[in-house]
Amino acid sequence: MVFDADQVTAAVAEGIEKIQNASNLEELKAIKTQYAGADSAMTRASKAIGSLPVDQKKDAGKLMSKLRADFGRAYGPKEVELKEAAEKAALAAETVDMTLPVNRKPLGARHPLAKLMEDVEDFFISMGWQISSGPEIEAEWYNFDSLNFGPDHPARQMQDTFYVKGNQAKDAAGFVGSNMVVRTQTSSDQVRALLTRGVPLYIASPGRVFRTDELDATHTPVFHQCEALAVDKHLTMADLKGVLDKLAVAMFGPEAKTRLRPSYFPFTEPSAELDLWFPDKKGGPGWLEWGGCGMVNPNVLKSAGIDPDVYTGFAFGVGMERTLLLRSDINDMHDLVEGDVRFAEQFVMGE
């Protein structure tokens, strides 16, 4: 390093001018870092004194002492001035007009489930996926047939599914329409999206679904799911696992992790149960089932006119209520459906 008296003097003068024009503390601190920090001209010049001849070191040292003093004399008063201005601005912003009338009517609170659904949507949007929404009254073909559910599958029985309308009258071509159901899964929107949007396709379908369950501590006939579908060339189970790991971290924090267990679903092949590592599990840390997943069954792709020899895909689904119960330590499903504002206030007041 070379000691350049003119250069360091000019740099300090420039820094002092900027100090005088600084408008807030953040800007002032940035100026100090730039002109008096570890990589500043003053620091480099001080280090370079050691390489000067002995007869020049004394004058160089005196110059650096003067420059640092000049810089400090400019910086100190400006810092005090800006701190006082910041405190006055904060007090003004926090001023409360005690003469204003009080609104005694409670405003209520957003339900934590609504906030969770937004968080999930934000996660997929951040990855560049689209949010898709289908009808809650669904044609049986979209809800079951297109997803490779056989005609005798137990899920199609009335003890599991709400049927709202029987076979339709024949149309002009003699076609008898599908039965209508209240959708049992948001997967019903997947084939519709493939038909209308084409491929490649990356969608998440959060929404309300319906099954003929009795309301108890862990079940409800009306609940929420988020199903996700990706269809593109060369997708594999590794891509699926990567997305699931990212989702788990987004929902439960950086320590969350997932694992897959072989399973069976009609609309995926191979299929897997999605487990979540849960440190607060009753009885000690352990794995809890969180959802289902797998590679899209070729028959599902064929239902939408997609060639399974060219395109592959993966799909997964998780329950929103179960996610909320786990991450917020809620023990009873009744709390989610009773509409007690005191419950909601614990989670989202002030957001």
Sequence and secondary structure as in RCSB ss.txt:
>XXXX:A:sequence
MVFDADQVTAAVAEGIEKIQNASNLEELKAIKTQYAGADSAMTRASKAIGSLPVDQKKDAGKLMSKLRADFGRAY
GPKEVELKEAAEKAALAAETVDMTLPVNRKPLGARHPLAKLMEDVEDFFISMGWQISSGPEIEAEWYNFDSLNFG
PDHPARQMQDTFYVKGNQAKDAAGFVGSNMVVRTQTSSDQVRALLTRGVPLYIASPGRVFRTDELDATHTPVFHQ
CEALAVDKHLTMADLKGVLDKLAVAMFGPEAKTRLRPSYFPFTEPSAELDLWFPDKKGGPGWLEWGGCGMVNPNV
LKSAGIDPDVYTGFAFGVGMERTLLLRSDINDMHDLVEGDVRFAEQFVMGE
>XXXX:A:secstr
    HHHHHHHHHHHHHHHHH  SHHHHHHHHHHHHSTTSHHHHHHHHGGGS HHHHHHHHHHHHHHHHHHHHHH
HHHHHHHHHHHHHHHHHHT   TTS    S      HHHHHHHHHHHHHHHTT EE    SEEEHHHHTGGGT  
TT GGGSTTTS EEE      TT      EEE S TTHHHHHHHHHH SSEEEEEEEEEE     SSS  SEEEE
EEEEEEETT  HHHHHHHHHHHHHHHH TT  EEEEEEEETTEEEEEEEEEEETT TTSSEEEEEEEEEEE HHH
HHHTT  TTT EEEEEEEEHHHHHHHHHT   THHHHS  HHHHHHHHTT 
